[in-house]
Amino acid sequence: MIIRIDEYSDVPIYMQIRNQIVMGISSGELKAGEQLPTVRALAMEIGINTMTVSKTYQILKSEGYIMTDRKNGARVRQQIEQTGVISEENKKELRRIVSEARISGVSKTELRKLIDEYYG
């Protein structure tokens, strides 16, 4: 999986990495048990500070997407808990996206098509 950083984005780099890894897990591009790059390797690959990658991995671990240990590094969890609940933060983000779509003239039907496409 290739991580791409948008240096002009308002989204912090650690969140850009987090979001791309979560999308990779969701799409199946990253498989259960798959080894993630070491903190140092990923930092060097995308040209950022190792502390940024470390922060990203800590967040992903606390959210239950990955597991880490000193011997095996970071891996995608075999079993990710499915709570069936959307966080309040994600609800706010979804509301923002829907609002922008509405203002831009995107129909509800078109928005549903996009959701269906992304949900797969």
Backbone atoms as SQL, in Angstrom:
CREATE TABLE atoms (id INTEGER PRIMARY KEY, chain TEXT, resi INTEGER, resn TEXT, atom TEXT, x REAL, y REAL, z REAL);
INSERT INTO atoms VALUES
  (1, 'A', 1, 'MET', 'N', 0.846, -1.177, 0.000),
  (2, 'A', 1, 'MET', 'CA', 0.000, 0.000, 0.000),
  (3, 'A', 1, 'MET', 'C', 0.893, 1.242, 0.000),
  (4, 'A', 2, 'ILE', 'N', 0.567, 2.182, -0.832),
  (5, 'A', 2, 'ILE', 'CA', 1.338, 3.413, -0.927),
  (6, 'A', 2, 'ILE', 'C', 0.599, 4.520, -0.184),
  (7, 'A', 3, 'ILE', 'N', 1.299, 5.146, 0.743),
  (8, 'A', 3, 'ILE', 'CA', 0.738, 6.262, 1.502),
  (9, 'A', 3, 'ILE', 'C', 1.130, 7.552, 0.789),
  (10, 'A', 4, 'ARG', 'N', 0.145, 8.394, 0.539),
  (11, 'A', 4, 'ARG', 'CA', 0.401, 9.677, -0.108),
  (12, 'A', 4, 'ARG', 'C', 0.035, 10.804, 0.858),
  (13, 'A', 5, 'ILE', 'N', 0.945, 11.733, 1.030),
  (14, 'A', 5, 'ILE', 'CA', 0.733, 12.859, 1.924),
  (15, 'A', 5, 'ILE', 'C', 0.474, 14.111, 1.110),
  (16, 'A', 6, 'ASP', 'N', -0.581, 14.834, 1.473),
  (17, 'A', 6, 'ASP', 'CA', -0.884, 16.119, 0.852),
  (18, 'A', 6, 'ASP', 'C', -0.396, 17.200, 1.806),
  (19, 'A', 7, 'GLU', 'N', 0.743, 17.774, 1.486),
  (20, 'A', 7, 'GLU', 'CA', 1.351, 18.770, 2.362),
  (21, 'A', 7, 'GLU', 'C', 0.541, 20.052, 2.438),
  (22, 'A', 8, 'TYR', 'N', -0.393, 20.261, 1.513),
  (23, 'A', 8, 'TYR', 'CA', -1.198, 21.475, 1.497),
  (24, 'A', 8, 'TYR', 'C', -2.545, 21.288, 2.191),
  (25, 'A', 9, 'SER', 'N', -2.806, 20.080, 2.660),
  (26, 'A', 9, 'SER', 'CA', -4.069, 19.770, 3.317),
  (27, 'A', 9, 'SER', 'C', -4.108, 20.359, 4.723),
  (28, 'A', 10, 'ASP', 'N', -5.308, 20.684, 5.168),
  (29, 'A', 10, 'ASP', 'CA', -5.507, 21.126, 6.550),
  (30, 'A', 10, 'ASP', 'C', -5.499, 19.936, 7.507),
  (31, 'A', 11, 'VAL', 'N', -5.616, 18.726, 6.971),
  (32, 'A', 11, 'VAL', 'CA', -5.629, 17.519, 7.796),
  (33, 'A', 11, 'VAL', 'C', -4.190, 17.209, 8.213),
  (34, 'A', 12, 'PRO', 'N', -3.945, 17.060, 9.525),
  (35, 'A', 12, 'PRO', 'CA', -2.583, 16.758, 9.973),
  (36, 'A', 12, 'PRO', 'C', -2.050, 15.486, 9.321),
  (37, 'A', 13, 'ILE', 'N', -0.742, 15.433, 9.134),
  (38, 'A', 13, 'ILE', 'CA', -0.112, 14.304, 8.453),
  (39, 'A', 13, 'ILE', 'C', -0.427, 12.985, 9.147),
  (40, 'A', 14, 'TYR', 'N', -0.375, 12.950, 10.482),
  (41, 'A', 14, 'TYR', 'CA', -0.642, 11.692, 11.182),
  (42, 'A', 14, 'TYR', 'C', -2.055, 11.191, 10.903),
  (43, 'A', 15, 'MET', 'N', -3.011, 12.126, 10.729),
  (44, 'A', 15, 'MET', 'CA', -4.386, 11.722, 10.422),
  (45, 'A', 15, 'MET', 'C', -4.521, 11.284, 8.961),
  (46, 'A', 16, 'GLN', 'N', -3.761, 11.898, 8.072),
  (47, 'A', 16, 'GLN', 'CA', -3.778, 11.458, 6.679),
  (48, 'A', 16, 'GLN', 'C', -3.304, 10.008, 6.580),
  (49, 'A', 17, 'ILE', 'N', -2.234, 9.697, 7.309),
  (50, 'A', 17, 'ILE', 'CA', -1.712, 8.324, 7.304),
  (51, 'A', 17, 'ILE', 'C', -2.734, 7.391, 7.923),
  (52, 'A', 18, 'ARG', 'N', -3.289, 7.771, 9.071),
  (53, 'A', 18, 'ARG', 'CA', -4.299, 6.958, 9.769),
  (54, 'A', 18, 'ARG', 'C', -5.469, 6.662, 8.834),
  (55, 'A', 19, 'ASN', 'N', -5.975, 7.708, 8.186),
  (56, 'A', 19, 'ASN', 'CA', -7.145, 7.546, 7.325),
  (57, 'A', 19, 'ASN', 'C', -6.855, 6.609, 6.154),
  (58, 'A', 20, 'GLN', 'N', -5.675, 6.721, 5.574),
  (59, 'A', 20, 'GLN', 'CA', -5.330, 5.860, 4.447),
  (60, 'A', 20, 'GLN', 'C', -5.161, 4.404, 4.875),
  (61, 'A', 21, 'ILE', 'N', -4.624, 4.175, 6.057),
  (62, 'A', 21, 'ILE', 'CA', -4.497, 2.802, 6.551),
  (63, 'A', 21, 'ILE', 'C', -5.877, 2.221, 6.840),
  (64, 'A', 22, 'VAL', 'N', -6.759, 3.002, 7.453),
  (65, 'A', 22, 'VAL', 'CA', -8.122, 2.523, 7.718),
  (66, 'A', 22, 'VAL', 'C', -8.834, 2.201, 6.404),
  (67, 'A', 23, 'MET', 'N', -8.678, 3.059, 5.400),
  (68, 'A', 23, 'MET', 'CA', -9.299, 2.786, 4.102),
  (69, 'A', 23, 'MET', 'C', -8.692, 1.539, 3.459),
  (70, 'A', 24, 'GLY', 'N', -7.400, 1.330, 3.645),
  (71, 'A', 24, 'GLY', 'CA', -6.742, 0.131, 3.123),
  (72, 'A', 24, 'GLY', 'C', -7.261, -1.137, 3.771),
  (73, 'A', 25, 'ILE', 'N', -7.518, -1.070, 5.079),
  (74, 'A', 25, 'ILE', 'CA', -8.085, -2.224, 5.790),
  (75, 'A', 25, 'ILE', 'C', -9.505, -2.474, 5.294),
  (76, 'A', 26, 'SER', 'N', -10.289, -1.401, 5.187),
  (77, 'A', 26, 'SER', 'CA', -11.685, -1.525, 4.759),
  (78, 'A', 26, 'SER', 'C', -11.804, -2.098, 3.349),
  (79, 'A', 27, 'SER', 'N', -10.920, -1.669, 2.458),
  (80, 'A', 27, 'SER', 'CA', -11.000, -2.111, 1.060),
  (81, 'A', 27, 'SER', 'C', -10.421, -3.501, 0.848),
  (82, 'A', 28, 'GLY', 'N', -9.687, -4.003, 1.855),
  (83, 'A', 28, 'GLY', 'CA', -9.050, -5.300, 1.708),
  (84, 'A', 28, 'GLY', 'C', -7.644, -5.215, 1.142),
  (85, 'A', 29, 'GLU', 'N', -7.204, -3.993, 0.836),
  (86, 'A', 29, 'GLU', 'CA', -5.841, -3.824, 0.345),
  (87, 'A', 29, 'GLU', 'C', -4.839, -4.227, 1.433),
  (88, 'A', 30, 'LEU', 'N', -5.193, -3.965, 2.677),
  (89, 'A', 30, 'LEU', 'CA', -4.412, -4.445, 3.825),
  (90, 'A', 30, 'LEU', 'C', -5.199, -5.585, 4.461),
  (91, 'A', 31, 'LYS', 'N', -4.604, -6.741, 4.512),
  (92, 'A', 31, 'LYS', 'CA', -5.269, -7.950, 5.019),
  (93, 'A', 31, 'LYS', 'C', -5.040, -8.137, 6.511),
  (94, 'A', 32, 'ALA', 'N', -5.943, -8.878, 7.136),
  (95, 'A', 32, 'ALA', 'CA', -5.792, -9.230, 8.547),
  (96, 'A', 32, 'ALA', 'C', -4.448, -9.919, 8.750),
  (97, 'A', 33, 'GLY', 'N', -3.714, -9.471, 9.757),
  (98, 'A', 33, 'GLY', 'CA', -2.416, -10.056, 10.067),
  (99, 'A', 33, 'GLY', 'C', -1.259, -9.493, 9.257),
  (100, 'A', 34, 'GLU', 'N', -1.564, -8.661, 8.287),
  (101, 'A', 34, 'GLU', 'CA', -0.502, -8.125, 7.431),
  (102, 'A', 34, 'GLU', 'C', 0.418, -7.196, 8.218),
  (103, 'A', 35, 'GLN', 'N', 1.698, -7.359, 7.966),
  (104, 'A', 35, 'GLN', 'CA', 2.727, -6.539, 8.605),
  (105, 'A', 35, 'GLN', 'C', 2.724, -5.140, 7.995),
  (106, 'A', 36, 'LEU', 'N', 2.721, -4.126, 8.850),
  (107, 'A', 36, 'LEU', 'CA', 2.864, -2.749, 8.393),
  (108, 'A', 36, 'LEU', 'C', 4.359, -2.401, 8.416),
  (109, 'A', 37, 'PRO', 'N', 4.749, -1.381, 7.648),
  (110, 'A', 37, 'PRO', 'CA', 6.161, -0.988, 7.694),
  (111, 'A', 37, 'PRO', 'C', 6.551, -0.550, 9.106),
  (112, 'A', 38, 'THR', 'N', 7.824, -0.683, 9.426),
  (113, 'A', 38, 'THR', 'CA', 8.277, -0.176, 10.712),
  (114, 'A', 38, 'THR', 'C', 8.090, 1.337, 10.733),
  (115, 'A', 39, 'VAL', 'N', 8.065, 1.887, 11.930),
  (116, 'A', 39, 'VAL', 'CA', 7.925, 3.340, 12.078),
  (117, 'A', 39, 'VAL', 'C', 9.019, 4.040, 11.285),
  (118, 'A', 40, 'ARG', 'N', 10.236, 3.574, 11.456),
  (119, 'A', 40, 'ARG', 'CA', 11.383, 4.206, 10.782),
  (120, 'A', 40, 'ARG', 'C', 11.267, 4.075, 9.256),
  (121, 'A', 41, 'ALA', 'N', 10.898, 2.890, 8.775),
  (122, 'A', 41, 'ALA', 'CA', 10.809, 2.657, 7.326),
  (123, 'A', 41, 'ALA', 'C', 9.724, 3.530, 6.692),
  (124, 'A', 42, 'LEU', 'N', 8.558, 3.607, 7.327),
  (125, 'A', 42, 'LEU', 'CA', 7.473, 4.421, 6.766),
  (126, 'A', 42, 'LEU', 'C', 7.836, 5.898, 6.804),
  (127, 'A', 43, 'ALA', 'N', 8.447, 6.341, 7.893),
  (128, 'A', 43, 'ALA', 'CA', 8.857, 7.742, 8.002),
  (129, 'A', 43, 'ALA', 'C', 9.849, 8.103, 6.897),
  (130, 'A', 44, 'MET', 'N', 10.812, 7.226, 6.662),
  (131, 'A', 44, 'MET', 'CA', 11.806, 7.491, 5.609),
  (132, 'A', 44, 'MET', 'C', 11.159, 7.459, 4.228),
  (133, 'A', 45, 'GLU', 'N', 10.250, 6.510, 4.026),
  (134, 'A', 45, 'GLU', 'CA', 9.597, 6.357, 2.716),
  (135, 'A', 45, 'GLU', 'C', 8.836, 7.613, 2.310),
  (136, 'A', 46, 'ILE', 'N', 8.130, 8.222, 3.277),
  (137, 'A', 46, 'ILE', 'CA', 7.327, 9.400, 2.928),
  (138, 'A', 46, 'ILE', 'C', 7.969, 10.715, 3.370),
  (139, 'A', 47, 'GLY', 'N', 9.159, 10.627, 3.971),
  (140, 'A', 47, 'GLY', 'CA', 9.919, 11.821, 4.289),
  (141, 'A', 47, 'GLY', 'C', 9.372, 12.643, 5.444),
  (142, 'A', 48, 'ILE', 'N', 8.974, 11.952, 6.515),
  (143, 'A', 48, 'ILE', 'CA', 8.457, 12.654, 7.685),
  (144, 'A', 48, 'ILE', 'C', 9.174, 12.174, 8.943),
  (145, 'A', 49, 'ASN', 'N', 8.895, 12.830, 10.041),
  (146, 'A', 49, 'ASN', 'CA', 9.483, 12.501, 11.331),
  (147, 'A', 49, 'ASN', 'C', 8.944, 11.168, 11.842),
  (148, 'A', 50, 'THR', 'N', 9.809, 10.370, 12.462),
  (149, 'A', 50, 'THR', 'CA', 9.374, 9.076, 12.999),
  (150, 'A', 50, 'THR', 'C', 8.312, 9.237, 14.083),
  (151, 'A', 51, 'MET', 'N', 8.350, 10.344, 14.820),
  (152, 'A', 51, 'MET', 'CA', 7.349, 10.569, 15.871),
  (153, 'A', 51, 'MET', 'C', 5.937, 10.696, 15.292),
  (154, 'A', 52, 'THR', 'N', 5.841, 11.210, 14.072),
  (155, 'A', 52, 'THR', 'CA', 4.538, 11.335, 13.411),
  (156, 'A', 52, 'THR', 'C', 3.963, 9.956, 13.113),
  (157, 'A', 53, 'VAL', 'N', 4.787, 9.069, 12.588),
  (158, 'A', 53, 'VAL', 'CA', 4.340, 7.702, 12.293),
  (159, 'A', 53, 'VAL', 'C', 4.023, 6.976, 13.595),
  (160, 'A', 54, 'SER', 'N', 4.859, 7.158, 14.597),
  (161, 'A', 54, 'SER', 'CA', 4.623, 6.528, 15.895),
  (162, 'A', 54, 'SER', 'C', 3.273, 6.954, 16.465),
  (163, 'A', 55, 'LYS', 'N', 2.959, 8.243, 16.361),
  (164, 'A', 55, 'LYS', 'CA', 1.670, 8.757, 16.841),
  (165, 'A', 55, 'LYS', 'C', 0.523, 8.108, 16.071),
  (166, 'A', 56, 'THR', 'N', 0.689, 7.970, 14.770),
  (167, 'A', 56, 'THR', 'CA', -0.338, 7.333, 13.936),
  (168, 'A', 56, 'THR', 'C', -0.581, 5.898, 14.387),
  (169, 'A', 57, 'TYR', 'N', 0.491, 5.135, 14.576),
  (170, 'A', 57, 'TYR', 'CA', 0.363, 3.744, 14.994),
  (171, 'A', 57, 'TYR', 'C', -0.278, 3.650, 16.379),
  (172, 'A', 58, 'GLN', 'N', 0.045, 4.571, 17.273),
  (173, 'A', 58, 'GLN', 'CA', -0.576, 4.571, 18.604),
  (174, 'A', 58, 'GLN', 'C', -2.082, 4.788, 18.505),
  (175, 'A', 59, 'ILE', 'N', -2.480, 5.704, 17.637),
  (176, 'A', 59, 'ILE', 'CA', -3.916, 5.976, 17.442),
  (177, 'A', 59, 'ILE', 'C', -4.604, 4.739, 16.861),
  (178, 'A', 60, 'LEU', 'N', -4.019, 4.152, 15.814),
  (179, 'A', 60, 'LEU', 'CA', -4.604, 2.964, 15.185),
  (180, 'A', 60, 'LEU', 'C', -4.706, 1.812, 16.178),
  (181, 'A', 61, 'LYS', 'N', -3.716, 1.676, 17.047),
  (182, 'A', 61, 'LYS', 'CA', -3.755, 0.635, 18.071),
  (183, 'A', 61, 'LYS', 'C', -4.870, 0.907, 19.064),
  (184, 'A', 62, 'SER', 'N', -4.995, 2.157, 19.519),
  (185, 'A', 62, 'SER', 'CA', -6.039, 2.488, 20.498),
  (186, 'A', 62, 'SER', 'C', -7.440, 2.341, 19.903),
  (187, 'A', 63, 'GLU', 'N', -7.548, 2.510, 18.593),
  (188, 'A', 63, 'GLU', 'CA', -8.838, 2.349, 17.916),
  (189, 'A', 63, 'GLU', 'C', -9.139, 0.890, 17.587),
  (190, 'A', 64, 'GLY', 'N', -8.169, 0.013, 17.798),
  (191, 'A', 64, 'GLY', 'CA', -8.381, -1.411, 17.586),
  (192, 'A', 64, 'GLY', 'C', -8.133, -1.911, 16.179),
  (193, 'A', 65, 'TYR', 'N', -7.484, -1.095, 15.329),
  (194, 'A', 65, 'TYR', 'CA', -7.222, -1.509, 13.952),
  (195, 'A', 65, 'TYR', 'C', -5.941, -2.315, 13.808),
  (196, 'A', 66, 'ILE', 'N', -4.960, -2.009, 14.641),
  (197, 'A', 66, 'ILE', 'CA', -3.690, -2.721, 14.548),
  (198, 'A', 66, 'ILE', 'C', -3.262, -3.196, 15.934),
  (199, 'A', 67, 'MET', 'N', -2.284, -4.097, 15.937),
  (200, 'A', 67, 'MET', 'CA', -1.654, -4.499, 17.192),
  (201, 'A', 67, 'MET', 'C', -0.156, -4.321, 16.997),
  (202, 'A', 68, 'THR', 'N', 0.505, -4.012, 18.080),
  (203, 'A', 68, 'THR', 'CA', 1.943, -3.799, 17.992),
  (204, 'A', 68, 'THR', 'C', 2.649, -4.545, 19.109),
  (205, 'A', 69, 'ASP', 'N', 3.851, -4.987, 18.816),
  (206, 'A', 69, 'ASP', 'CA', 4.739, -5.489, 19.858),
  (207, 'A', 69, 'ASP', 'C', 6.169, -5.309, 19.373),
  (208, 'A', 70, 'ARG', 'N', 7.086, -5.309, 20.305),
  (209, 'A', 70, 'ARG', 'CA', 8.488, -5.023, 19.976),
  (210, 'A', 70, 'ARG', 'C', 9.089, -6.061, 19.035),
  (211, 'A', 71, 'LYS', 'N', 8.665, -7.303, 19.165),
  (212, 'A', 71, 'LYS', 'CA', 9.248, -8.380, 18.361),
  (213, 'A', 71, 'LYS', 'C', 8.732, -8.382, 16.922),
  (214, 'A', 72, 'ASN', 'N', 7.405, -8.228, 16.763),
  (215, 'A', 72, 'ASN', 'CA', 6.796, -8.359, 15.437),
  (216, 'A', 72, 'ASN', 'C', 6.385, -7.037, 14.793),
  (217, 'A', 73, 'GLY', 'N', 6.548, -5.927, 15.484),
  (218, 'A', 73, 'GLY', 'CA', 6.173, -4.634, 14.926),
  (219, 'A', 73, 'GLY', 'C', 4.665, -4.457, 14.887),
  (220, 'A', 74, 'ALA', 'N', 4.186, -3.719, 13.893),
  (221, 'A', 74, 'ALA', 'CA', 2.758, -3.416, 13.763),
  (222, 'A', 74, 'ALA', 'C', 2.125, -4.304, 12.704),
  (223, 'A', 75, 'ARG', 'N', 0.969, -4.858, 13.052),
  (224, 'A', 75, 'ARG', 'CA', 0.212, -5.719, 12.136),
  (225, 'A', 75, 'ARG', 'C', -1.259, -5.335, 12.199),
  (226, 'A', 76, 'VAL', 'N', -1.953, -5.553, 11.074),
  (227, 'A', 76, 'VAL', 'CA', -3.403, -5.371, 11.057),
  (228, 'A', 76, 'VAL', 'C', -4.000, -6.448, 11.954),
  (229, 'A', 77, 'ARG', 'N', -4.924, -6.057, 12.813),
  (230, 'A', 77, 'ARG', 'CA', -5.539, -7.028, 13.732),
  (231, 'A', 77, 'ARG', 'C', -6.286, -8.105, 12.945),
  (232, 'A', 78, 'GLN', 'N', -6.247, -9.319, 13.479),
  (233, 'A', 78, 'GLN', 'CA', -6.984, -10.430, 12.870),
  (234, 'A', 78, 'GLN', 'C', -8.490, -10.204, 12.997),
  (235, 'A', 79, 'GLN', 'N', -8.905, -9.742, 14.156),
  (236, 'A', 79, 'GLN', 'CA', -10.318, -9.493, 14.420),
  (237, 'A', 79, 'GLN', 'C', -10.488, -8.043, 14.848),
  (238, 'A', 80, 'ILE', 'N', -11.195, -7.270, 14.054),
  (239, 'A', 80, 'ILE', 'CA', -11.484, -5.884, 14.415),
  (240, 'A', 80, 'ILE', 'C', -12.915, -5.839, 14.918),
  (241, 'A', 81, 'GLU', 'N', -13.066, -5.302, 16.124),
  (242, 'A', 81, 'GLU', 'CA', -14.388, -5.261, 16.756),
  (243, 'A', 81, 'GLU', 'C', -15.368, -4.466, 15.896),
  (244, 'A', 82, 'GLN', 'N', -16.520, -5.053, 15.655),
  (245, 'A', 82, 'GLN', 'CA', -17.568, -4.397, 14.878),
  (246, 'A', 82, 'GLN', 'C', -18.686, -3.997, 15.824),
  (247, 'A', 83, 'THR', 'N', -18.658, -2.723, 16.210),
  (248, 'A', 83, 'THR', 'CA', -19.639, -2.238, 17.185),
  (249, 'A', 83, 'THR', 'C', -20.963, -1.858, 16.544),
  (250, 'A', 84, 'GLY', 'N', -20.957, -1.598, 15.243),
  (251, 'A', 84, 'GLY', 'CA', -22.177, -1.167, 14.581),
  (252, 'A', 84, 'GLY', 'C', -22.550, 0.269, 14.912),
  (253, 'A', 85, 'VAL', 'N', -21.597, 1.031, 15.457),
  (254, 'A', 85, 'VAL', 'CA', -21.850, 2.408, 15.882),
  (255, 'A', 85, 'VAL', 'C', -20.875, 3.342, 15.171),
  (256, 'A', 86, 'ILE', 'N', -21.392, 4.479, 14.719),
  (257, 'A', 86, 'ILE', 'CA', -20.553, 5.516, 14.131),
  (258, 'A', 86, 'ILE', 'C', -20.232, 6.526, 15.224),
  (259, 'A', 87, 'SER', 'N', -18.966, 6.880, 15.362),
  (260, 'A', 87, 'SER', 'CA', -18.567, 7.834, 16.399),
  (261, 'A', 87, 'SER', 'C', -19.197, 9.206, 16.145),
  (262, 'A', 88, 'GLU', 'N', -19.312, 9.982, 17.194),
  (263, 'A', 88, 'GLU', 'CA', -19.865, 11.334, 17.076),
  (264, 'A', 88, 'GLU', 'C', -19.008, 12.178, 16.139),
  (265, 'A', 89, 'GLU', 'N', -17.698, 12.001, 16.214),
  (266, 'A', 89, 'GLU', 'CA', -16.791, 12.745, 15.337),
  (267, 'A', 89, 'GLU', 'C', -17.069, 12.410, 13.874),
  (268, 'A', 90, 'ASN', 'N', -17.269, 11.120, 13.576),
  (269, 'A', 90, 'ASN', 'CA', -17.557, 10.719, 12.200),
  (270, 'A', 90, 'ASN', 'C', -18.945, 11.168, 11.756),
  (271, 'A', 91, 'LYS', 'N', -19.894, 11.217, 12.671),
  (272, 'A', 91, 'LYS', 'CA', -21.225, 11.744, 12.325),
  (273, 'A', 91, 'LYS', 'C', -21.120, 13.210, 11.919),
  (274, 'A', 92, 'LYS', 'N', -20.318, 13.973, 12.658),
  (275, 'A', 92, 'LYS', 'CA', -20.122, 15.388, 12.324),
  (276, 'A', 92, 'LYS', 'C', -19.471, 15.531, 10.953),
  (277, 'A', 93, 'GLU', 'N', -18.478, 14.685, 10.680),
  (278, 'A', 93, 'GLU', 'CA', -17.794, 14.728, 9.390),
  (279, 'A', 93, 'GLU', 'C', -18.753, 14.354, 8.259),
  (280, 'A', 94, 'LEU', 'N', -19.574, 13.345, 8.490),
  (281, 'A', 94, 'LEU', 'CA', -20.561, 12.947, 7.485),
  (282, 'A', 94, 'LEU', 'C', -21.565, 14.069, 7.246),
  (283, 'A', 95, 'ARG', 'N', -21.982, 14.717, 8.305),
  (284, 'A', 95, 'ARG', 'CA', -22.918, 15.838, 8.164),
  (285, 'A', 95, 'ARG', 'C', -22.294, 16.961, 7.339),
  (286, 'A', 96, 'ARG', 'N', -21.002, 17.232, 7.584),
  (287, 'A', 96, 'ARG', 'CA', -20.304, 18.254, 6.808),
  (288, 'A', 96, 'ARG', 'C', -20.263, 17.877, 5.332),
  (289, 'A', 97, 'ILE', 'N', -19.955, 16.626, 5.047),
  (290, 'A', 97, 'ILE', 'CA', -19.878, 16.159, 3.661),
  (291, 'A', 97, 'ILE', 'C', -21.241, 16.269, 2.980),
  (292, 'A', 98, 'VAL', 'N', -22.293, 15.841, 3.668),
  (293, 'A', 98, 'VAL', 'CA', -23.650, 15.923, 3.116),
  (294, 'A', 98, 'VAL', 'C', -24.022, 17.388, 2.873),
  (295, 'A', 99, 'SER', 'N', -23.678, 18.247, 3.808),
  (296, 'A', 99, 'SER', 'CA', -23.987, 19.678, 3.663),
  (297, 'A', 99, 'SER', 'C', -23.286, 20.266, 2.441),
  (298, 'A', 100, 'GLU', 'N', -21.999, 19.939, 2.282),
  (299, 'A', 100, 'GLU', 'CA', -21.264, 20.437, 1.126),
  (300, 'A', 100, 'GLU', 'C', -21.835, 19.886, -0.174),
  (301, 'A', 101, 'ALA', 'N', -22.234, 18.632, -0.157),
  (302, 'A', 101, 'ALA', 'CA', -22.837, 18.031, -1.353),
  (303, 'A', 101, 'ALA', 'C', -24.149, 18.739, -1.701),
  (304, 'A', 102, 'ARG', 'N', -24.957, 18.986, -0.684),
  (305, 'A', 102, 'ARG', 'CA', -26.243, 19.662, -0.904),
  (306, 'A', 102, 'ARG', 'C', -26.016, 21.057, -1.482),
  (307, 'A', 103, 'ILE', 'N', -25.093, 21.813, -0.901),
  (308, 'A', 103, 'ILE', 'CA', -24.800, 23.164, -1.379),
  (309, 'A', 103, 'ILE', 'C', -24.283, 23.129, -2.815),
  (310, 'A', 104, 'SER', 'N', -23.525, 22.085, -3.149),
  (311, 'A', 104, 'SER', 'CA', -22.949, 21.952, -4.489),
  (312, 'A', 104, 'SER', 'C', -23.947, 21.437, -5.515),
  (313, 'A', 105, 'GLY', 'N', -25.151, 21.093, -5.062),
  (314, 'A', 105, 'GLY', 'CA', -26.173, 20.625, -5.984),
  (315, 'A', 105, 'GLY', 'C', -26.133, 19.141, -6.275),
  (316, 'A', 106, 'VAL', 'N', -25.394, 18.384, -5.461),
  (317, 'A', 106, 'VAL', 'CA', -25.357, 16.935, -5.629),
  (318, 'A', 106, 'VAL', 'C', -26.671, 16.366, -5.098),
  (319, 'A', 107, 'SER', 'N', -27.337, 15.564, -5.911),
  (320, 'A', 107, 'SER', 'CA', -28.617, 14.993, -5.491),
  (321, 'A', 107, 'SER', 'C', -28.407, 13.898, -4.446),
  (322, 'A', 108, 'LYS', 'N', -29.477, 13.641, -3.709),
  (323, 'A', 108, 'LYS', 'CA', -29.441, 12.569, -2.715),
  (324, 'A', 108, 'LYS', 'C', -29.165, 11.231, -3.406),
  (325, 'A', 109, 'THR', 'N', -29.736, 11.047, -4.591),
  (326, 'A', 109, 'THR', 'CA', -29.534, 9.823, -5.356),
  (327, 'A', 109, 'THR', 'C', -28.053, 9.647, -5.716),
  (328, 'A', 110, 'GLU', 'N', -27.428, 10.731, -6.176),
  (329, 'A', 110, 'GLU', 'CA', -26.004, 10.670, -6.541),
  (330, 'A', 110, 'GLU', 'C', -25.141, 10.395, -5.309),
  (331, 'A', 111, 'LEU', 'N', -25.483, 11.011, -4.194),
  (332, 'A', 111, 'LEU', 'CA', -24.743, 10.781, -2.959),
  (333, 'A', 111, 'LEU', 'C', -24.885, 9.325, -2.515),
  (334, 'A', 112, 'ARG', 'N', -26.082, 8.775, -2.637),
  (335, 'A', 112, 'ARG', 'CA', -26.285, 7.361, -2.291),
  (336, 'A', 112, 'ARG', 'C', -25.486, 6.437, -3.206),
  (337, 'A', 113, 'LYS', 'N', -25.391, 6.801, -4.491),
  (338, 'A', 113, 'LYS', 'CA', -24.580, 6.009, -5.422),
  (339, 'A', 113, 'LYS', 'C', -23.127, 5.984, -4.968),
  (340, 'A', 114, 'LEU', 'N', -22.625, 7.149, -4.536),
  (341, 'A', 114, 'LEU', 'CA', -21.245, 7.216, -4.056),
  (342, 'A', 114, 'LEU', 'C', -21.067, 6.359, -2.798),
  (343, 'A', 115, 'ILE', 'N', -22.028, 6.427, -1.898),
  (344, 'A', 115, 'ILE', 'CA', -21.952, 5.621, -0.677),
  (345, 'A', 115, 'ILE', 'C', -21.933, 4.141, -1.042),
  (346, 'A', 116, 'ASP', 'N', -22.817, 3.740, -1.943),
  (347, 'A', 116, 'ASP', 'CA', -22.856, 2.338, -2.384),
  (348, 'A', 116, 'ASP', 'C', -21.533, 1.929, -3.014),
  (349, 'A', 117, 'GLU', 'N', -20.959, 2.826, -3.807),
  (350, 'A', 117, 'GLU', 'CA', -19.675, 2.531, -4.471),
  (351, 'A', 117, 'GLU', 'C', -18.568, 2.362, -3.428),
  (352, 'A', 118, 'TYR', 'N', -18.513, 3.252, -2.459),
  (353, 'A', 118, 'TYR', 'CA', -17.464, 3.195, -1.446),
  (354, 'A', 118, 'TYR', 'C', -17.692, 2.092, -0.421),
  (355, 'A', 119, 'TYR', 'N', -18.943, 1.796, -0.142),
  (356, 'A', 119, 'TYR', 'CA', -19.232, 0.768, 0.857),
  (357, 'A', 119, 'TYR', 'C', -18.937, -0.608, 0.298),
  (358, 'A', 120, 'GLY', 'N', -19.132, -0.735, -1.008),
  (359, 'A', 120, 'GLY', 'CA', -18.784, -1.963, -1.719),
  (360, 'A', 120, 'GLY', 'C', -19.578, -3.104, -1.293);
